[in-house]
Amino acid sequence: MLSGGQGRDRAHVAAVLSPNDADEHPFIDALEAADLPVTRVLVGPRSYLREYRSLGALVERLQPRVVHTHGYRADVIGGAVARAHRVRAVSTVHGFTGGGRRNRFNERVQCFALRRADAVLAVSRPLVARLVDAGVSRDKIRWIPNGFAPPASIMTRAAARRMLGIADDATVAGWVGRLSREKGADVMLDALAQSDPSWRLSMIGDGTERDRLTEQAAALGISDRVAWHGAVVNAGALMPAFDAFVLSSRTEGTPIALFEAMYAGVPIIATQVGGVPDVVTPEHALLVPTERPGTIAEGLAELRREPSLASRRSDLARERVAHAFSSEAWIDAVEEVYRTVCE
């Protein structure tokens, strides 16, 4: 994102996309529909020099006061463009996924770039410590959790169930996220296998782990209890369809899906990772250790056993997301960083 540093109406989004995403991209389409200025920068997966030159030309044309990057590639290339044009560089770090050798290498390169940024925004408290350990100056880091803007409308339970093909009398846990290892979809499948057979699971999302996960469900004998919906635009509007929302991640920043479940008033079971404990406490959700599918199964049993307590937690969670994580407060905090780095 490029900003004039003078207010929220001066932002310009530079969306780096692959040619395959040129025509349709739900997030970018939504920005353009809201009349926000967007430039689509179309580059191949390894077209680093072309990306650098395209972003450089855009910076020269717009003359922003701040370049704000998101993600390891943007931090490296966008940050380098900002420094070359003597523009302030700000990055938001949403989390580190770890995993294979390539990911770990990318994260090391990203952290090297972050050391040279003018400010680094961490969306969770654990990320602050992780960044300091990686050599980023503590004076540059600001802890700013993600904000949440309630949707203009949210579906009724009946309408959401019709869209997902869920029977009225079914008991369904919802899982929303990218099908990749750090999100722990495999942990959720193990939990379902250990839970009461009446529980069904709706999996919303897609990713590299899809085939392996369907094989896992078959091996566990639960294929008939799992519905794979793929990627769904505006999935948050479907939250009322569920009797429980489960976040089974191994690592997280501040997950938007958690905010969406809180706003929808759905009982929540979530792993205590990343920024999750900053968002919900045991007053608002059942918090469980990561990599422990049995505790998720126990949580599902508790929701069935004590519905009034689950409803009370859901009410408190809805109040909390509305008051503690407003998008207005988030925007103000980010703009304050812009003002500080531009002084």
C-alpha positions, 0 to 999 in steps of 0.5 A, spaced: 500 500 500 502 507 498 500 512 502 500 520 502 501 520 509 495 525 510 489 520 512 485 514 510 483 517 503 490 518 501 491 510 500 493 507 493 493 499 493 499 496 489 496 489 488 502 484 486 498 478 482 500 473 478 497 473 470 492 467 472 489 472 478 488 478 473 481 477 471 478 475 478 480 476 485 475 477 490 479 481 495 481 486 490 475 486 486 472 488 493 477 494 493 475 496 486 468 496 488 468 500 494 472 506 489 479 505 492 484 506 487 488 500 486 493 498 481 494 491 479 501 489 478 502 482 474 508 478 474 510 471 474 512 467 480 519 468 479 519 475 476 522 479 481 526 484 477 520 486 473 516 486 480 521 491 482 521 495 476 513 496 476 513 498 483 518 503 482 515 506 476 508 506 480 512 510 486 515 515 481 508 516 479 505 517 485 510 520 490 507 517 496 510 518 503 509 511 506 510 504 502 506 499 507 508 492 505 504 485 507 508 479 506 515 476 505 515 478 498 512 485 499 517 486 504 523 484 500 521 487 494 517 493 496 521 495 501 527 495 497 523 500 492 521 504 498 529 505 500 531 506 493 526 512 492 527 515 499 520 513 501 519 511 508 517 503 509 512 500 514 511 493 514 505 489 517 507 482 519 502 477 520 506 471 522 511 466 520 509 459 518 515 455 518 515 448 515 520 446 510 527 449 508 524 454 503 519 457 507 524 458 513 529 461 508 524 466 505 523 468 513 530 469 514 530 473 508 524 477 510 527 478 517 533 481 514 529 486 510 525 488 516 531 490 520 531 496 514 524 498 515 522 504 518 517 501 522 514 494 523 507 492 525 506 486 529 499 483 529 500 479 536 504 479 542 508 473 540 510 476 534 514 482 537 518 477 541 520 473 535 522 479 531 526 482 536 530 475 536 530 475 529 534 482 529 529 487 528 530 493 533 525 493 538 524 501 537 521 500 530 516 494 532 509 496 534 504 491 537 497 493 533 492 487 533 488 486 526 481 490 526 474 488 525 469 491 521 462 488 521 459 485 515 454 489 512 449 483 513 450 476 515 446 470 514 441 467 518 442 460 520 437 457 515 440 461 509 447 459 511 445 452 512 441 452 505 447 455 502 452 450 505 447 444 504 447 443 511 440 439 514 436 443 519 437 438 524 445 436 523 450 438 528 456 441 525 462 444 527 465 449 522 472 450 520 475 456 516 482 457 513 487 455 508 489 448 507 496 448 509 500 445 515 500 451 520 492 451 520 492 444 523 486 442 518 489 435 520 488 436 527 481 438 526 480 431 522 483 427 528 479 431 533 472 429 529 474 422 529 475 422 536 468 426 537 461 423 538 459 421 531 453 426 531 458 431 529 459 433 522 464 438 519 464 443 514 471 445 511 471 452 508 478 453 504 482 450 499 490 449 499 496 445 498 494 440 503 487 438 500 488 431 497 492 429 503 487 431 508 481 428 504 486 421 504 486 422 511 479 423 512 478 416 508 483 413 513 480 415 519 473 413 516 470 419 517 469 421 510 461 421 510 462 426 516 466 431 512 463 436 507 469 440 503 466 447 500 473 449 498 474 457 498 468 461 499 467 468 498 465 472 504 465 466 508 464 470 515 457 471 513 456 463 513 458 463 520 451 462 523 450 455 520 455 452 525 454 449 532 461 450 533 467 454 530 474 450 531 480 454 530 485 448 530 492 452 528 499 450 530 501 458 529 497 464 528 497 472 528 490 475 529 485 471 525 480 474 522 476 468 522 476 468 529 473 475 529 468 473 524 465 467 529 465 472 535 461 477 531 456 471 529 455 469 536 458 462 535 461 457 540 468 457 539 474 452 540 481 455 539 488 453 540 492 457 544 497 460 539 500 466 536 495 472 538 489 468 539 490 469 547 490 476 546 483 476 542 479 471 547 480 468 554 476 462 557 471 467 558 469 468 551 472 461 548 474 454 550 482 454 549 486 448 548 493 446 547 495 445 540 497 439 537 491 436 541 485 433 537 483 430 544 482 436 547 478 439 541 473 433 541 472 434 549 471 441 547 465 439 542 462 434 548 462 440 553 458 444 548 453 439 547 453 438 555 453 445 557 449 449 552 447 455 556 455 456 558 457 456 551 451 461 549 454 466 555 461 465 552 458 467 545 455 473 548 461 476 551 465 474 545 460 478 541 461 484 545 468 484 546 470 484 538 465 490 537 469 494 543 476 491 543 477 490 536 474 496 532 476 497 525 476 505 526 481 504 532 486 500 528 486 505 522 488 510 527 493 506 530 496 505 523 496 512 521 499 514 528 505 510 525 505 513 519 505 520 522 511 518 526 515 515 521 514 521 517 516 526 522 
